[in-house]
Structure formats: structure tokens, C-alpha cells
Amino acid sequence: MPTLRSPSIALFGATITLHVSWVVVLPVLVAMLALARLPAVVPGVDPAVAWAAGLGGAVLALVGAIVHEAGHAAAARMRHIPYGPSILYFFGGVDASDRPLSGAADEAVIALAGPVASVLVALALVAIAVATTPVAGAAADAVREALVAGAGFSALIGLANLLPGDPLDGGRIVHGIAWRLTGDPLRARRTTARVGRSVGLVLVGAGFVVAVAGDVADSVVLIMAGWFVRTGAIAAERRATLRDLVGDLRVADAMDGDPAEIAPTLTLDTFAPQALETGEQDAFAVARDGNVVGVLGLRTIRRLKRDAWQRTRVADAMTALADLRALGPEDALWPALEELNRSGRDALPVLRDGTFVGLLSRVSVARTVSERARLAGRPL
């Protein structure tokens, strides 16, 4: 069965993938412009013109978000630093590579490039709208409103991203500054997280104050922005702690070198109930004649209805070894963990010279991290 893929574009050597949220955001923007803003600003505008202008404004909003992310990619390329792939949300992009930058200045400059690009787009669209002022008529007015709406969205993306909280650009700028002052990127990450948590609380508090004053719409925006900044800061701090704990480990330190093996001819009902109940392992090595030929994770099993377990063989549910990204036992653990998360699987095979030597699973990583945290006396 074919799978649906989010559209991607390549700019300045970086791959930018649109997040699925745009499926909701774009129609909402079109409807808001066509049904609310344009009829109010351009009385008597033809509905077809309003919908066309609304679509144009929404497309400009998307283009502005893409340009924002392209600004990051362009700045990274100018500094000869790989960037991306990134995921483009309605508020801007998030670099999904988690690639560490070479220095504090690099992080600050690349982070600032996005908001600068957004502001430039906003100014350009406003300039076009002003230049077309001599053109009269409802259709021309509708087009100008679409331009202004696109400019407003770009300006909003640029300014909102300057809030000092992860994963916004402002958080990355604060991290770059703190990195320069402390000389320690991990310590700077914790400083950034503390700043983000504080800013989030201030925004939430401001939202409640505005709500008491009677401005419900603005209060909701402030509260949502504060919640986003605060939760992002907390997540970033936890991520920094996790990275610090596994920073010097290799895949061999966290993999399961003797994973449970199952035969491809077994049906799922013979082992799945017990595996789900105990939770001691989240993936199995599938072996035929002593050779591992695939991996079967509990996530795959959970997707199947229980009444199908009796007639589903392991061979039909597993993922063949050749179809999985293999890791090496000497690979650094953090990038391997990132690869495991991106894959969406319970485990990835570990091969040495083409020979299967173990599985790196979520359970095996969690055990290793928990033990490291216990020995270091650091809560997770």
C-alpha cells in the first residue's frame, strides 16, 4: 500500500518538509480572509474575488514561512555549515537533524537569519501593496488586502520567533549568547531552558491579565504562546540532560547483545500476550536456521487486531533486516538514538562486518540511561 509523504523542497542545500499541520492551517487562513477580513475591509467585494484573494493571502503566508526557513539555510550555507533537514510548521521551521553547530556565533547568526528574512518579506509585500494604491476597484483592494495579510503573517512569524524559548529562534539566539559567555554548550542549554520557562510563565500571566481586562482573543493567543514556550523549554532541558548522559557512550554500551529470538513461522498469539504484559522487551530478532533475518517490534504487533494474531505469522509482520538502517557497535549512541526516534521503530539492528550482533531498542536505551542517571545522581 502506498504511503502519503509530506511535500518537501530543497533550498540552499537543505531539505524543507512541510508539516501536516499546514493541511489545517491553510484552509483556515483562506476562510478567515475570504469570510471575515475581506468583506469587512472591502465592502461589496464579489465572493469569488474574496475567495481568490483569500487563497492568495494564504499562499503568501506559506511562502513567507518557507522564506523564513530558507533564511536559516542560506546563513548556514554562507558559513559552510550543513543545515537540515528541517520540518516547517506554521510558526517556522525546526531543524530535525539535531546537528551540533561549530560555535556560539554560528548558532546565533543562523538563528537570527530566519526572523530577518521574515521581516524583509513583510516589507516587500507592504511595498507592493503601497505601489498598487493608484489602481482602483474592489478586486484591486482585495489583492492589496491579500498582500497585507501575507505581510502580517510573515512579520508575525519573524517577531514571534524572537521569543527566547526553544524551539524558537530566540531560544537559539539566547543559547548562542550563553554559549559564548560560558564556553559550555550544555550549560548554555540549561540557561536557555530557564529563560524559556520564565518567559513562558510571564506570557501566560499576561494572558490572564488581558482576559480579566475583557480581551479574550488576545488572552488566548498569549496563553497559548506562553504554554508553547514553556513546554518547549522544559523539553529542551530534558533533551540536554539526556544528551549529556549518553554523550560519551557507544551503541555497544546500550544495545541488547542477546535479544530474544523468535522463528518466522510462529504466529503472534504464541508470544505477543506475554511480551506485552511484561514489557521487558520491545523488539524481537527473527531468526531462521540460526541467522537473523528480520526484526519485529511490539509497535507493529499493537497495530494489528488481537483476533488477527492467530493467523498472522512472524514472517508476515516482521521487517526484513535488509530494509532497516543498520547501526555499528562503535557508532556514537546519541546519533543512533536520534536515528531510532526518526525511524519510528522499536529497535534497529546492530551489525559488525555484516554480522548481526544485537539490537538497539528503546527499552535497552532506557535501561542504560536510567543506570547512568542513577550513578550520576541526576533525575530524568
C-alpha positions as CSV (number, residue, x, y, z in Angstrom):
1,M,0.0,0.0,0.0
2,P,1.5,3.4,-1.0
3,T,2.2,5.8,1.9
4,L,1.5,9.5,1.9
5,R,4.5,11.7,2.1
6,S,4.7,15.4,3.2
7,P,5.8,17.6,0.3
8,S,9.5,18.7,0.5
9,I,11.6,21.3,-1.2
10,A,15.3,21.9,-1.4
11,L,16.7,25.3,-0.8
12,F,20.4,26.3,-0.3
13,G,21.3,22.7,0.2
14,A,18.7,22.0,2.9
15,T,15.6,19.9,2.6
16,I,12.5,21.6,4.0
17,T,9.5,19.3,4.6
18,L,6.0,20.8,5.2
19,H,4.4,19.6,8.4
20,V,1.0,18.0,8.2
21,S,-0.5,20.9,10.2
22,W,-0.5,23.0,7.0
23,V,-3.4,20.9,5.8
24,V,-5.4,22.6,8.6
25,V,-3.7,26.0,8.7
26,L,-4.0,26.9,5.0
27,P,-7.8,26.3,4.7
28,V,-8.3,28.2,8.0
29,L,-6.4,31.2,6.7
30,V,-8.3,31.1,3.4
31,A,-11.6,31.1,5.2
32,M,-10.6,33.8,7.7
33,L,-9.6,36.1,4.8
34,A,-12.5,35.3,2.5
35,L,-15.3,35.2,5.0
36,A,-14.2,37.7,7.7
37,R,-11.4,40.1,6.8
38,L,-12.1,40.9,3.1
39,P,-15.8,41.5,3.4
40,A,-15.2,43.9,6.3
41,V,-12.4,45.8,4.7
42,V,-13.7,45.8,1.1
43,P,-17.5,46.2,1.3
44,G,-19.3,44.7,-1.6
45,V,-16.4,42.5,-2.8
46,D,-17.5,39.7,-5.0
47,P,-17.4,36.3,-3.1
48,A,-15.4,34.7,-5.9
49,V,-12.8,37.5,-5.7
50,A,-12.8,37.3,-1.9
51,W,-12.1,33.5,-2.1
52,A,-9.4,34.0,-4.7
53,A,-7.7,36.8,-2.7
54,G,-8.0,34.7,0.5
55,L,-6.3,31.8,-1.3
56,G,-3.6,34.2,-2.5
57,G,-3.1,35.5,1.0
58,A,-2.8,32.0,2.5
59,V,-0.3,31.1,-0.2
60,L,1.8,34.2,0.6
61,A,1.7,33.1,4.3
62,L,3.1,29.7,3.3
63,V,5.7,31.4,1.1
64,G,6.7,33.6,4.0
65,A,7.2,30.6,6.2
66,I,9.3,28.9,3.6
67,V,11.4,32.1,3.1
68,H,11.9,32.2,6.9
69,E,13.4,28.7,6.9
70,A,15.3,29.4,3.8
71,G,17.0,32.3,5.6
72,H,18.4,29.8,8.2
73,A,19.6,27.5,5.4
74,A,21.2,30.4,3.5
75,A,23.0,31.7,6.5
76,A,24.3,28.2,7.3
77,R,25.5,27.8,3.8
78,M,27.3,31.1,3.9
79,R,29.1,29.9,7.0
80,H,29.8,26.5,5.3
81,I,27.7,24.6,7.9
82,P,25.3,21.8,6.9
83,Y,21.7,22.6,7.8
84,G,18.5,20.5,7.8
85,P,16.6,18.5,7.0
86,S,14.0,20.7,8.7
87,I,10.3,20.4,9.4
88,L,8.2,23.5,8.5
89,Y,5.4,24.3,11.0
90,F,3.1,27.3,10.7
91,F,5.3,29.3,13.1
92,G,8.5,28.4,11.3
93,G,10.9,25.5,10.9
94,V,12.6,23.1,13.3
95,D,16.0,21.6,12.3
96,A,15.3,17.9,12.6
97,S,19.0,16.9,12.2
98,D,20.0,17.9,15.8
99,R,23.4,18.5,14.3
100,P,25.6,20.4,16.8
101,L,26.9,23.7,15.5
102,S,30.6,24.5,15.5
103,G,30.4,27.6,17.7
104,A,28.2,30.1,19.5
105,A,28.5,32.7,16.8
106,D,27.3,30.2,14.2
107,E,24.2,29.4,16.2
108,A,23.3,33.0,16.9
109,V,23.8,34.1,13.3
110,I,21.9,31.2,11.7
111,A,19.0,31.6,14.2
112,L,18.7,35.4,13.6
113,A,18.7,34.9,9.8
114,G,15.1,33.5,9.9
115,P,13.4,36.5,11.5
116,V,15.4,38.9,9.4
117,A,14.2,37.0,6.2
118,S,10.6,37.2,7.5
119,V,10.8,40.9,8.2
120,L,12.2,41.5,4.7
121,V,9.4,39.5,3.1
122,A,6.8,41.6,5.1
123,L,8.4,44.9,4.0
124,A,8.5,43.7,0.4
125,L,4.8,42.7,0.4
126,V,3.8,46.0,2.0
127,A,5.8,47.9,-0.6
128,I,4.0,46.1,-3.4
129,A,0.7,46.9,-1.8
130,V,1.5,50.6,-1.5
131,A,2.8,50.7,-5.0
132,T,-0.5,49.4,-6.3
133,T,-2.5,52.0,-4.4
134,P,-3.4,54.1,-7.6
135,V,-5.2,51.0,-9.0
136,A,-8.9,51.4,-8.1
137,G,-11.6,48.9,-7.7
138,A,-12.8,46.2,-5.3
139,A,-10.7,43.5,-6.9
140,A,-7.5,45.6,-6.6
141,D,-8.4,46.4,-2.9
142,A,-8.9,42.7,-2.3
143,V,-5.5,41.9,-3.8
144,R,-3.9,44.6,-1.6
145,E,-5.5,43.1,1.5
146,A,-4.1,39.7,0.5
147,L,-0.6,41.2,0.2
148,V,-1.0,43.0,3.6
149,A,-2.3,39.7,5.2
150,G,0.7,37.8,3.8
151,A,3.0,40.6,5.1
152,G,1.3,40.4,8.5
153,F,1.8,36.7,8.7
154,S,5.5,37.0,7.8
155,A,6.0,39.7,10.4
156,L,4.3,37.6,13.0
157,I,6.5,34.6,12.3
158,G,9.6,36.8,12.4
159,L,8.7,38.6,15.7
160,A,7.2,35.6,17.4
161,N,10.3,33.5,16.7
162,L,12.4,36.0,18.6
163,L,10.7,34.9,21.9
164,P,13.6,33.3,23.9
165,G,12.4,29.8,24.2
166,D,13.1,26.5,22.3
167,P,12.5,25.6,19.6
168,L,12.0,29.2,18.5
169,D,14.9,31.2,17.0
170,G,15.0,33.4,20.1
171,G,15.9,30.4,22.2
172,R,18.7,29.5,19.8
173,I,20.0,33.1,20.0
174,V,20.0,33.1,23.8
175,H,21.8,29.7,23.6
176,G,24.4,31.2,21.3
177,I,25.0,34.1,23.6
178,A,25.1,32.0,26.7
179,W,27.4,29.6,25.0
180,R,29.8,32.5,24.1
181,L,29.7,33.7,27.7
182,T,30.1,30.3,29.4
183,G,32.1,28.4,26.8
184,D,29.9,25.4,27.6
185,P,27.1,24.5,25.2
186,L,25.3,22.2,27.6
187,R,25.4,24.7,30.4
188,A,24.1,27.3,27.9
189,R,21.3,24.9,27.1
190,R,20.2,24.8,30.7
191,T,20.4,28.6,30.9
192,T,18.2,28.9,27.8
193,A,15.7,26.5,29.3
194,R,15.5,28.6,32.5
195,V,14.9,31.7,30.4
196,G,12.3,30.0,28.3
197,R,10.4,28.7,31.3
198,S,10.4,32.2,32.9
199,V,9.2,33.9,29.6
200,G,6.5,31.3,29.2
201,L,5.2,32.0,32.7
202,V,5.2,35.8,32.0
203,L,3.2,35.3,28.8
204,V,0.7,33.0,30.5
205,G,0.3,35.5,33.3
206,A,-0.1,38.4,30.8
207,G,-2.8,36.3,29.1
208,F,-4.8,36.1,32.2
209,V,-4.4,39.8,32.9
210,V,-5.6,40.6,29.4
211,A,-8.6,38.2,29.9
212,V,-9.6,40.0,33.0
213,A,-9.5,43.2,31.1
214,G,-12.0,41.7,28.6
215,D,-9.8,41.0,25.6
216,V,-10.5,37.2,25.3
217,A,-9.0,36.7,21.8
218,D,-5.6,38.3,22.7
219,S,-5.6,36.5,26.0
220,V,-5.9,33.1,24.3
221,V,-3.0,33.9,21.9
222,L,-0.8,35.0,24.8
223,I,-1.7,31.9,27.0
224,M,-1.0,29.6,24.0
225,A,2.3,31.3,23.2
226,G,3.3,31.1,26.8
227,W,2.4,27.4,27.1
228,F,4.3,26.7,23.9
229,V,7.5,28.5,25.0
230,R,7.4,26.9,28.5
231,T,6.8,23.4,27.3
232,G,9.4,23.8,24.6
233,A,11.9,25.0,27.2
234,I,11.2,22.0,29.5
235,A,11.5,19.6,26.7
236,A,14.8,21.2,25.6
237,E,16.2,20.9,29.1
238,R,15.3,17.3,29.4
239,R,16.9,16.7,26.0
240,A,20.1,18.4,27.1
241,T,20.2,16.2,30.2
242,L,19.7,13.1,28.1
243,R,22.4,14.1,25.7
244,D,24.8,14.8,28.5
245,L,24.2,11.4,30.0
246,V,24.8,9.5,26.8
247,G,27.3,11.9,25.2
248,D,30.4,9.6,25.6
249,L,28.6,6.2,25.0
250,R,28.7,4.0,22.0
251,V,25.9,1.8,20.6
252,A,27.6,-1.3,22.1
253,D,27.1,0.2,25.6
254,A,23.3,0.4,25.2
255,M,22.4,-2.4,22.8
256,D,20.9,-5.7,23.7
257,G,23.6,-8.1,22.7
258,D,21.5,-11.2,23.3
259,P,17.9,-10.3,22.2
260,A,15.1,-12.7,22.4
261,E,14.8,-14.7,19.1
262,I,11.6,-16.0,17.5
263,A,11.1,-18.1,14.5
264,P,9.4,-16.7,11.4
265,T,6.9,-19.5,11.3
266,L,5.4,-18.7,14.7
267,T,2.0,-17.0,14.9
268,L,1.8,-13.8,17.0
269,D,-0.6,-15.2,19.6
270,T,2.1,-17.6,20.8
271,F,4.3,-14.9,22.4
272,A,2.7,-11.4,22.0
273,P,0.4,-11.5,25.0
274,Q,3.2,-12.3,27.4
275,A,5.6,-9.8,25.8
276,L,3.0,-7.0,26.0
277,E,2.2,-7.9,29.7
278,T,5.8,-8.0,31.0
279,G,7.2,-5.1,28.9
280,E,10.7,-6.5,29.4
281,Q,11.5,-6.1,25.7
282,D,10.0,-4.2,22.9
283,A,11.5,-6.0,19.9
284,F,12.5,-9.5,18.8
285,A,15.2,-10.7,16.5
286,V,13.6,-13.0,13.9
287,A,16.0,-16.0,13.2
288,R,15.9,-18.7,10.6
289,D,18.4,-21.5,10.7
290,G,20.5,-19.6,13.3
291,N,20.6,-16.4,11.1
292,V,18.8,-13.2,12.0
293,V,16.6,-12.2,9.0
294,G,14.4,-9.5,10.5
295,V,13.1,-7.6,13.4
296,L,9.6,-7.5,14.9
297,G,8.7,-4.7,17.3
298,L,5.7,-4.5,19.7
299,R,4.5,-1.4,17.9
300,T,3.9,-3.4,14.8
301,I,2.1,-6.1,16.9
302,R,-0.1,-3.4,18.6
303,R,-1.3,-2.1,15.2
304,L,-2.8,-5.5,14.5
305,K,-6.2,-6.5,15.9
306,R,-5.9,-9.3,18.5
307,D,-8.2,-11.6,16.6
308,A,-5.7,-11.5,13.7
309,W,-2.8,-12.7,15.9
310,Q,-3.7,-16.4,15.5
311,R,-3.5,-16.2,11.7
312,T,-0.5,-13.8,11.4
313,R,2.9,-15.3,11.2
314,V,6.0,-13.5,12.3
315,A,7.4,-13.6,8.8
316,D,4.3,-11.6,7.6
317,A,4.6,-8.9,10.3
318,M,8.4,-8.5,10.7
319,T,10.6,-6.0,8.9
320,A,13.4,-7.7,6.9
321,L,16.9,-6.9,8.1
322,A,17.8,-5.5,4.6
323,D,15.0,-2.9,4.9
324,L,16.3,-1.5,8.2
325,R,19.0,1.1,8.8
326,A,21.8,-0.9,10.4
327,L,24.0,0.6,13.2
328,G,27.6,-0.3,14.1
329,P,28.6,-1.2,17.6
330,E,31.2,1.6,17.7
331,D,28.8,4.3,16.5
332,A,28.1,7.1,18.9
333,L,25.0,6.5,20.8
334,W,23.3,9.9,20.6
335,P,23.1,10.0,16.7
336,A,22.0,6.4,16.8
337,L,19.3,7.2,19.3
338,E,18.2,10.1,17.0
339,E,18.0,7.7,14.1
340,L,15.9,5.3,16.2
341,N,13.5,8.0,17.0
342,R,13.2,9.2,13.4
343,S,12.6,5.6,12.2
344,G,9.6,5.3,14.4
345,R,10.6,1.7,15.2
346,D,11.1,-0.1,18.4
347,A,14.6,-1.3,17.6
348,L,17.3,-1.1,14.9
349,P,19.8,-3.9,14.2
350,V,23.5,-3.6,15.1
351,L,25.9,-5.2,12.6
352,R,29.7,-5.8,12.8
353,D,31.2,-6.5,9.4
354,G,27.8,-7.6,8.2
355,T,27.1,-9.9,11.1
356,F,24.2,-9.4,13.4
357,V,25.5,-8.7,17.0
358,G,22.4,-7.1,18.7
359,L,19.5,-4.8,18.8
360,L,19.4,-1.1,19.9
361,S,15.9,-0.8,21.3
362,R,14.1,1.8,23.2
363,V,14.0,-0.4,26.3
364,S,17.7,-1.1,26.1
365,V,18.5,2.6,25.8
366,A,16.1,3.5,28.6
367,R,17.8,1.0,30.9
368,T,21.3,2.4,30.1
369,V,20.2,6.0,30.6
370,S,18.4,5.2,33.9
371,E,21.5,3.5,35.2
372,R,23.8,6.4,34.1
373,A,21.4,8.9,35.7
374,R,21.3,6.9,39.0
375,L,25.1,6.7,39.1
376,A,25.4,10.4,38.4
377,G,22.7,11.3,40.9
378,R,20.7,13.2,38.2
379,P,17.0,12.9,37.9
380,L,15.5,12.5,34.4
